Amino acid sequence: MLVMAVLLSNTACSSPSAPSPTATPAVSLPSVDRSAGAGARASLNEITGELVLPMSAYWYSDRENVIVNSAVASLIFDCVEEAGFTVAPWGGGGKALQDGRYGQWSRKLAAKNGALPEIRVIAGVMDEQPERPVLSAEHQAAETKCTNSVGRAGLPELLEGLVGDSSVQNQITRNAVALTERDPEYLTFRQDWENCLAENGLTLTEQGSWSLQSSGTKEDEIRVALLEVDCKDSSGGARKPYDILAEYQAAQMKDHQAELNALAEEKADALERAKQILRDHGVADARL
């Protein structure tokens, strides 16, 4: 179970629900002219809850993360089998959460889930297998040893928000979030939204958050979430903070394009290597 638990954890991180702006740590911010990124827009899928920003091109997508994790798992399982243990193939599916750093933004999903994020199921590259039996202590030890020895197998972990990540792509992403929170247009949007909430009798769970109080029933959670989106629409549109974020990302990217081009090539190479590993383990191209 150890290997699968580790890899499922990584896969679930592919598109996390971001913390509220109040949780953003203090950072030394560069001076960035947002107009340099004018025209950049976020892509918000109101049905699936998927968010795509300019910097998304330099992180693994949910599907790409499943492919890479499955390749790593295949190499770990090879190692375990070489140690004399039988390993059942793993389907390698995962889940990804709707981004919620600015609260609920989809009217369709608000009507379905209230303020809760939509959970997207990411299909695995192989068919799901029956639950594995309880492993012996020796088998568990072999999996632990193989997990440590294989590591990431040279495949970079290109996921947003990893602890300790000082890469240029994470710096751009982190700076954009902090710059957005200080942007005059964003602050006006937020204040107008809060005024609208108050006029409709709604209360934040805490100052600075994007969460609203409700009675706790499913019906009231949906009612509150729909009013939340209504107030965003009347304040400039639920997508506005994401579009501001997109412009701050794009404005910074222009000064780092050579580094980002190299990163895009590294990502493409990693994905092709991961796909070849899976082909070598019998996965058809139609599943990749």
RODREN-914413 format. One record per residue (C-alpha): residue number from 1; chain; x negated, y negated, z negated. Coordinates in nm, 4 decimals, decimal comma. Example, Ala and Ser with C-alpha at 12.3 -4.5 7.8 and 13.67 -1.06 7.14 Angstrom:
PT seq mol     east    north       up
PT   1   A  -1,2300   0,4500  -0,7800
PT   2   A  -1,3670   0,1060  -0,7140
END
This chain:
PT seq mol     east    north       up
PT   1   A   0,0000   0,0000   0,0000
PT   2   A  -0,2895  -0,2367  -0,0667
PT   3   A  -0,3766  -0,3072   0,2939
PT   4   A  -0,0186  -0,3699   0,3956
PT   5   A   0,0435  -0,5980   0,0974
PT   6   A  -0,2600  -0,8099   0,1808
PT   7   A  -0,1732  -0,8398   0,5478
PT   8   A   0,1925  -0,9129   0,4884
PT   9   A   0,0865  -1,1926   0,2564
PT  10   A  -0,1288  -1,3431   0,5298
PT  11   A   0,1454  -1,3126   0,7865
PT  12   A   0,4000  -1,4820   0,5632
PT  13   A   0,1691  -1,7815   0,5400
PT  14   A   0,1918  -1,8471   0,9110
PT  15   A   0,4549  -2,1053   0,8757
PT  16   A   0,5080  -2,1927   0,5091
PT  17   A   0,7672  -2,4246   0,3696
PT  18   A   0,5523  -2,7231   0,2866
PT  19   A   0,5477  -2,8832  -0,0591
PT  20   A   0,7248  -3,2075  -0,1245
PT  21   A   0,5316  -3,5300  -0,0545
PT  22   A   0,4888  -3,5865  -0,4280
PT  23   A   0,2726  -3,2738  -0,4422
PT  24   A   0,0180  -3,4077  -0,1922
PT  25   A  -0,3172  -3,4576  -0,3685
PT  26   A  -0,4899  -3,7939  -0,3590
PT  27   A  -0,7328  -3,8110  -0,0689
PT  28   A  -0,9588  -4,0736   0,0822
PT  29   A  -0,7764  -4,1639   0,3999
PT  30   A  -0,9302  -4,2875   0,7258
PT  31   A  -0,7961  -4,5978   0,8947
PT  32   A  -0,5712  -4,4666   1,1714
PT  33   A  -0,3735  -4,6752   1,4205
PT  34   A  -0,0524  -4,4769   1,4642
PT  35   A   0,0150  -4,6467   1,7995
PT  36   A  -0,2800  -4,4517   1,9421
PT  37   A  -0,0543  -4,1477   1,9197
PT  38   A   0,2586  -4,3212   2,0483
PT  39   A   0,4882  -4,0868   2,2349
PT  40   A   0,3889  -3,7712   2,0463
PT  41   A   0,6925  -3,5845   1,9199
PT  42   A   0,7669  -3,2905   1,6964
PT  43   A   0,9609  -2,9964   1,8382
PT  44   A   1,2317  -2,8903   1,5927
PT  45   A   1,4343  -2,5799   1,6744
PT  46   A   1,7698  -2,6267   1,5008
PT  47   A   1,8624  -2,2605   1,5438
PT  48   A   1,5439  -2,0795   1,4373
PT  49   A   1,4002  -2,3524   1,2132
PT  50   A   1,0669  -2,3454   1,3949
PT  51   A   0,8544  -2,6612   1,3908
PT  52   A   0,5846  -2,7369   1,6493
PT  53   A   0,3539  -3,0386   1,6103
PT  54   A   0,0615  -3,1562   1,8261
PT  55   A  -0,1863  -2,9760   1,5982
PT  56   A   0,0105  -2,6517   1,6171
PT  57   A  -0,1878  -2,5658   1,9303
PT  58   A  -0,4961  -2,5160   1,7129
PT  59   A  -0,3369  -2,2863   1,4554
PT  60   A  -0,2079  -1,9357   1,5155
PT  61   A   0,1603  -1,9308   1,5959
PT  62   A   0,3716  -1,6892   1,3915
PT  63   A   0,3477  -1,4333   1,6711
PT  64   A  -0,0257  -1,4813   1,7219
PT  65   A  -0,0848  -1,4356   1,3495
PT  66   A   0,0990  -1,1028   1,3576
PT  67   A  -0,1198  -0,9909   1,6494
PT  68   A  -0,4437  -1,0840   1,4732
PT  69   A  -0,3371  -0,9309   1,1411
PT  70   A  -0,2322  -0,6111   1,3163
PT  71   A  -0,5714  -0,5865   1,4864
PT  72   A  -0,7487  -0,6267   1,1531
PT  73   A  -0,5179  -0,3652   0,9983
PT  74   A  -0,5994  -0,1199   1,2776
PT  75   A  -0,9720  -0,1516   1,2057
PT  76   A  -0,9145  -0,1065   0,8334
PT  77   A  -0,7053   0,2036   0,8984
PT  78   A  -0,9828   0,3416   1,1218
PT  79   A  -1,2216   0,2998   0,8305
PT  80   A  -0,9812   0,4731   0,5913
PT  81   A  -0,9385   0,7664   0,8291
PT  82   A  -1,3151   0,7949   0,8676
PT  83   A  -1,3247   0,8295   0,4887
PT  84   A  -1,1057   1,1382   0,5238
PT  85   A  -0,7559   1,0054   0,4593
PT  86   A  -0,4506   1,0075   0,6852
PT  87   A  -0,2931   0,6685   0,7492
PT  88   A   0,0527   0,6198   0,9004
PT  89   A   0,0604   0,3424   1,1648
PT  90   A   0,2000   0,0126   1,0412
PT  91   A   0,4532  -0,1868   1,2419
PT  92   A   0,2891  -0,5136   1,1368
PT  93   A   0,5936  -0,7407   1,1339
PT  94   A   0,6171  -1,0532   0,9240
PT  95   A   0,8340  -1,3436   0,8180
PT  96   A   0,8001  -1,7210   0,8509
PT  97   A   0,9837  -1,9984   0,6691
PT  98   A   1,1432  -2,3120   0,8073
PT  99   A   0,9323  -2,6171   0,7212
PT 100   A   1,0920  -2,8094   0,4352
PT 101   A   0,8464  -3,0836   0,3497
PT 102   A   1,1131  -3,3450   0,4322
PT 103   A   1,4104  -3,1405   0,3191
PT 104   A   1,6776  -2,9911   0,5428
PT 105   A   1,6748  -3,1284   0,8992
PT 106   A   1,8942  -2,8851   1,0944
PT 107   A   2,2716  -2,9316   1,0821
PT 108   A   2,3273  -2,5759   1,2072
PT 109   A   2,1010  -2,4278   0,9402
PT 110   A   2,2460  -2,6561   0,6714
PT 111   A   2,5891  -2,5140   0,7524
PT 112   A   2,4467  -2,1636   0,7249
PT 113   A   2,1900  -2,1843   0,4426
PT 114   A   2,2467  -2,5102   0,2596
PT 115   A   1,9065  -2,6435   0,1567
PT 116   A   1,7417  -2,3017   0,1677
PT 117   A   1,4882  -2,2560   0,4488
PT 118   A   1,5711  -2,0293   0,7390
PT 119   A   1,3602  -1,7122   0,7410
PT 120   A   1,2396  -1,6037   1,0843
PT 121   A   1,1566  -1,2364   1,1314
PT 122   A   0,8467  -1,1881   1,3465
PT 123   A   0,8527  -0,8517   1,5220
PT 124   A   0,5538  -0,6238   1,4817
PT 125   A   0,3445  -0,4881   1,7665
PT 126   A   0,4427  -0,1285   1,6836
PT 127   A   0,7619   0,0363   1,5665
PT 128   A   0,8265   0,0122   1,1937
PT 129   A   0,7259   0,3229   1,0017
PT 130   A   0,8962   0,4965   0,7096
PT 131   A   0,7859   0,3806   0,3659
PT 132   A   0,4494   0,5284   0,2746
PT 133   A   0,4304   0,7835  -0,0056
PT 134   A   0,2503   0,7012  -0,3285
PT 135   A  -0,1240   0,7076  -0,2604
PT 136   A  -0,3777   0,8940  -0,4667
PT 137   A  -0,6332   0,6945  -0,6637
PT 138   A  -0,9015   0,8082  -0,4179
PT 139   A  -0,6943   0,6928  -0,1182
PT 140   A  -0,6302   0,3543  -0,2820
PT 141   A  -1,0015   0,3188  -0,3537
PT 142   A  -1,0819   0,3945   0,0109
PT 143   A  -0,8362   0,1302   0,1291
PT 144   A  -0,9841  -0,1264  -0,1079
PT 145   A  -1,3362  -0,0467   0,0068
PT 146   A  -1,2385  -0,0611   0,3740
PT 147   A  -1,0452  -0,3847   0,3294
PT 148   A  -1,3553  -0,5444   0,1780
PT 149   A  -1,5967  -0,4046   0,4353
PT 150   A  -1,3860  -0,4911   0,7413
PT 151   A  -1,2827  -0,8329   0,6076
PT 152   A  -1,1433  -1,0364   0,8961
PT 153   A  -1,3540  -0,8402   1,1476
PT 154   A  -1,4923  -1,1657   1,2823
PT 155   A  -1,1462  -1,2955   1,3710
PT 156   A  -1,0992  -1,6500   1,2346
PT 157   A  -0,8057  -1,7167   1,0019
PT 158   A  -0,6531  -2,0167   1,1775
PT 159   A  -0,3658  -2,0934   0,9415
PT 160   A  -0,2624  -2,4367   0,8198
PT 161   A  -0,3158  -2,5241   0,4550
PT 162   A  -0,5572  -2,2518   0,3446
PT 163   A  -0,7218  -2,3350   0,0130
PT 164   A  -1,0750  -2,4664   0,0573
PT 165   A  -1,0400  -2,5203   0,4329
PT 166   A  -1,2528  -2,8236   0,5234
PT 167   A  -1,2237  -2,7765   0,9007
PT 168   A  -1,1543  -3,0710   1,1280
PT 169   A  -0,8112  -2,9344   1,2135
PT 170   A  -0,7129  -2,9136   0,8482
PT 171   A  -0,8489  -3,2619   0,7797
PT 172   A  -0,6420  -3,4044   1,0672
PT 173   A  -0,3311  -3,2228   0,9444
PT 174   A  -0,3799  -3,3238   0,5812
PT 175   A  -0,4551  -3,6878   0,6698
PT 176   A  -0,1466  -3,7089   0,8900
PT 177   A   0,0793  -3,5982   0,6032
PT 178   A  -0,0693  -3,8550   0,3647
PT 179   A  -0,0644  -4,1349   0,6238
PT 180   A   0,2994  -4,0607   0,7041
PT 181   A   0,3940  -4,0999   0,3388
PT 182   A   0,2433  -4,4508   0,3399
PT 183   A   0,3855  -4,5582   0,6742
PT 184   A   0,6260  -4,8592   0,6579
PT 185   A   0,8750  -4,7009   0,8992
PT 186   A   0,8742  -4,3793   0,6983
PT 187   A   0,9236  -4,5698   0,3720
PT 188   A   1,2173  -4,7618   0,5207
PT 189   A   1,3693  -4,4366   0,6474
PT 190   A   1,3318  -4,2768   0,3069
PT 191   A   1,4821  -4,5746   0,1220
PT 192   A   1,7787  -4,5928   0,3607
PT 193   A   1,8309  -4,2194   0,3129
PT 194   A   1,8256  -4,2510  -0,0654
PT 195   A   2,0727  -4,5413  -0,0492
PT 196   A   2,3059  -4,3315   0,1635
PT 197   A   2,2783  -4,0408  -0,0808
PT 198   A   2,3742  -4,2673  -0,3698
PT 199   A   2,6726  -4,4019  -0,1767
PT 200   A   2,7888  -4,0430  -0,1308
PT 201   A   2,7405  -3,9533  -0,4964
PT 202   A   2,4345  -3,7341  -0,4424
PT 203   A   2,1323  -3,7240  -0,6744
PT 204   A   1,7747  -3,6136  -0,6181
PT 205   A   1,6476  -3,3323  -0,8403
PT 206   A   1,3531  -3,5587  -0,9228
PT 207   A   1,2194  -3,8908  -0,8029
PT 208   A   1,0232  -3,8629  -0,4802
PT 209   A   1,1489  -3,5153  -0,3947
PT 210   A   1,3594  -3,4125  -0,0958
PT 211   A   1,5759  -3,1762  -0,3019
PT 212   A   1,9305  -3,2636  -0,4088
PT 213   A   2,1385  -3,1558  -0,7040
PT 214   A   2,4447  -2,9395  -0,6462
PT 215   A   2,6825  -2,7313  -0,8580
PT 216   A   2,4954  -2,4180  -0,7553
PT 217   A   2,7777  -2,2561  -0,5602
PT 218   A   2,7126  -2,1637  -0,1971
PT 219   A   2,9951  -2,3891  -0,0826
PT 220   A   2,8606  -2,6916  -0,2677
PT 221   A   2,5035  -2,6281  -0,1556
PT 222   A   2,6248  -2,6343   0,2047
PT 223   A   2,8341  -2,9474   0,1425
PT 224   A   2,5343  -3,1276  -0,0101
PT 225   A   2,2964  -3,0132   0,2652
PT 226   A   2,5314  -3,1371   0,5373
PT 227   A   2,5600  -3,4749   0,3644
PT 228   A   2,1803  -3,4795   0,3347
PT 229   A   2,1514  -3,4412   0,7132
PT 230   A   2,4291  -3,6974   0,7683
PT 231   A   2,2343  -3,9513   0,5642
PT 232   A   1,9166  -3,8795   0,7587
PT 233   A   2,1008  -3,9239   1,0857
PT 234   A   2,2402  -4,2589   0,9719
PT 235   A   1,8915  -4,3670   0,8577
PT 236   A   1,7205  -4,3089   1,1905
PT 237   A   1,7508  -3,9355   1,2530
PT 238   A   1,6494  -3,6228   1,0621
PT 239   A   1,3522  -3,5771   1,2959
PT 240   A   1,2062  -3,9235   1,2310
PT 241   A   0,9513  -3,8283   0,9595
PT 242   A   0,8313  -3,5382   1,1747
PT 243   A   0,7869  -3,7641   1,4766
PT 244   A   0,5864  -4,0112   1,2640
PT 245   A   0,3764  -3,7177   1,1445
PT 246   A   0,3259  -3,6072   1,5052
PT 247   A   0,2019  -3,9527   1,6045
PT 248   A  -0,0516  -3,9618   1,3213
PT 249   A  -0,1777  -3,6195   1,4264
PT 250   A  -0,2056  -3,7229   1,7907
PT 251   A  -0,3794  -4,0508   1,7026
PT 252   A  -0,6551  -3,8647   1,5167
PT 253   A  -0,6915  -3,5919   1,7762
PT 254   A  -0,8240  -3,8381   2,0342
PT 255   A  -1,1387  -3,8935   1,8262
PT 256   A  -1,2010  -3,5203   1,7825
PT 257   A  -1,1042  -3,3803   2,1213
PT 258   A  -1,4399  -3,2141   2,1895
PT 259   A  -1,4228  -3,0279   1,8570
PT 260   A  -1,0605  -2,9335   1,9178
PT 261   A  -1,1405  -2,8076   2,2674
PT 262   A  -1,4045  -2,5795   2,1171
PT 263   A  -1,1533  -2,4630   1,8574
PT 264   A  -0,8947  -2,3879   2,1258
PT 265   A  -1,1532  -2,1729   2,3043
PT 266   A  -1,2400  -1,9940   1,9774
PT 267   A  -0,8712  -1,9257   1,9172
PT 268   A  -0,8173  -1,7952   2,2711
PT 269   A  -1,1205  -1,5644   2,2401
PT 270   A  -1,0005  -1,4346   1,9020
PT 271   A  -0,6548  -1,3589   2,0385
PT 272   A  -0,7926  -1,1758   2,3412
PT 273   A  -1,0241  -0,9708   2,1185
PT 274   A  -0,7343  -0,8899   1,8833
PT 275   A  -0,5185  -0,7825   2,1782
PT 276   A  -0,7966  -0,5598   2,3107
PT 277   A  -0,8344  -0,3952   1,9695
PT 278   A  -0,4623  -0,3204   1,9731
PT 279   A  -0,4756  -0,1914   2,3326
PT 280   A  -0,7535   0,0425   2,2231
PT 281   A  -0,5169   0,1677   1,9514
PT 282   A  -0,2391   0,2438   2,1991
PT 283   A  -0,0345  -0,0745   2,1866
PT 284   A   0,1223  -0,1602   2,5229
PT 285   A   0,0738  -0,5065   2,6736
PT 286   A   0,4507  -0,5539   2,6603
PT 287   A   0,4260  -0,5642   2,2787
PT 288   A   0,1457  -0,8227   2,2765
END
